[in-house]
Amino acid sequence: DNMVIDEEGEGGQTATSGGSSTQRMILVCYHLPVILTRNPADGSWSACWSESLIAKTEAHTITETYETHWVGTVSTVPPIATDEDRDAVRAVLEPMNCTPIFLNSEVEEAHYLGMCKQVLWPCFHNVDLLDLSASGWGQRESME
């Protein structure tokens, strides 16, 4: 069976040469696993992957299986303040399949300290505790 895939890769798949398809995975994280550097001489931007457990590396198997796209904030010192710099950073990150999100300081603080640390972090980092709770662990003695 041949599957026809539109330009947007409907259904989470992207057309590739030879008529085959690759599944796409979108990774959303608070900070993109990249290091941005601004050249002080000409103001140009460059980017490279940071050392991260989930960052894209040549030896990482997820990038062999899926077409990955990253979405998240970026950190620079000093912070990116102009639309021109935001556009330049977007252009530098595009070939790395990264979409940067630029938040104002109020939204960034509320999102990070509120949603990330109070809601998402406990949900995704305490999965082992939730699994033990749902598995009936420790309930055997009380049933006997």
Salt bridges, closest charged atoms under 4 A:
ASP83 OD1 - ARG86 NH1 2.86
ASP85 OD2 - ARG38 NH1 3.44
ASP87 OD1 - ARG90 NH1 2.83
GLU144 OE2 - ARG140 NE 3.33
